[in-house]
Amino acid sequence: MQSRRRFLKTALCAAPAMVVPFGTARATDWLPGRPIRLIVPYVAGGATDIAGRILAEAIAEPLKQPMVVENRGGAAGNIGGAYVANADPNGLTLLLGAVGLLTTNPFLYKNMGFSPAKDLTPISMVYTSDLVLVVRASHPAKTVQEFVALAKAKPGSMNFGSSGNGASTHTAMELFKLVAGIDVQHVPYRGSAAAFADLLGGHLQVIMVQVPTVVASIQSGDLRALVVTGERRNPALPDVPTMAEAGYKGADAMAWGGLLAPARTPRDIVQTISAATVLSLGKPDVKTRIANTGLDAVSSTPEAMAAYMDEETRKWERVVREAHITAD
C-alpha cells in the first residue's frame, strides 16, 4: 500500500493526463450562465469553507462559468452531504467534503441520509493538512514519549479535546492512543477553537489539532508541540518529530478535503471539472492563498481520489471499531 504522501504525489503528477477540453461537457450538458453551487457542509469561516471560496473564485476562469459557495452545516456535515447526494447529477451542485464526513461518519451514524461511497462521485482532492499534538508549556511532559509514560502511569487521568465526535482531531488522537497503548479521555467540542481555548485555560491536558491553529502559541511559548502526524516533518515545526520518528509507526494521519458530485454525474462533466480543479490549484497564487490558511493545495484525478477515499475509509473504519467511537 502506498504511503499517503507518495499516493497524493502520484495522483497530482498523473492529474494533467486526464484533462479534457473545457467546452466538451458544457456544450452538451450544462446550461450557459447557470452558476455551479459548491456546497460546503460546515459553518462559514472554517478552513474547508475558506479553501472552497478560493477554489470557487479560481475555477470560474477555466470553466467559463461562475461557482458560488453555499454553506449547509449541521450533523457533522451529513446535512450538506445528503443535499448534494440527492441533487440532480448535472454538474451544477458539488460538494467540498472533509475526511470525517467522507470516511468516518458512515460508521458513526446509523442513518447519514446517504452513502459517501455509493451516492457521491469523486472529482479531485483539494487540500491536506498535518495535525500536531500539543500541551500547555506547564505540562510535565517535554516529549511525546514522556507524555505516553505519564498516561500509562495514570490511565484515564488526562483528557483531550476535539472539534467533535468523528472529526479528524478526534479520530487521529484515537489512532495514536491505539498505537501507543494509552488511555486518555475524550471531550468533544463544537469546533477546534473551543477546545483550543480550554487547553489554554487549563481545562484540558492535550489536543491534536491542525498545525496552523496553534503555530503562533507554540512559537510564543504558551504551548509545547510533542509530535506531528505527517509522514514528514512539517515546515512550520521543523524541530518536532513525526509519529514514526518518535516510535509510533502507523499513527500518521492527515486532515483532508475533496471535491465531489452526485453519483451518476456524466463522466465528461466530472473530468471537465477535475481538469479545471487541477489547473486552478496548480497556479502559484492559488497555492499561496490556500497555504496562507494553513492548508496544502493538492489536486488529483477522479480515479486517484476514489482510491484514496477508499483507503482512508478502510483505515478509519478500523479505528472507529477498535476505539469504540460513537456519535453520541
Secondary structure as UniProt FT lines:
FT   HELIX           4..14
FT   HELIX           15..18
FT   HELIX           22..29
FT   TURN            32..33
FT   STRAND          36..40
FT   TURN            44..45
FT   HELIX           47..63
FT   STRAND          67..71
FT   HELIX           75..77
FT   HELIX           78..85
FT   STRAND          93..98
FT   HELIX           100..104
FT   HELIX           105..107
FT   HELIX           116..119
FT   STRAND          120..136
FT   TURN            137..138
FT   HELIX           144..153
FT   TURN            155..156
FT   STRAND          159..162
FT   TURN            165..166
FT   HELIX           168..180
FT   STRAND          185..188
FT   HELIX           192..200
FT   TURN            201..202
FT   STRAND          206..210
FT   HELIX           211..220
FT   STRAND          223..228
FT   TURN            235..236
FT   TURN            238..239
FT   HELIX           243..246
FT   TURN            249..250
FT   STRAND          254..262
FT   TURN            263..264
FT   HELIX           267..281
FT   HELIX           284..291
FT   TURN            292..294
FT   STRAND          296..297
FT   HELIX           302..323
//
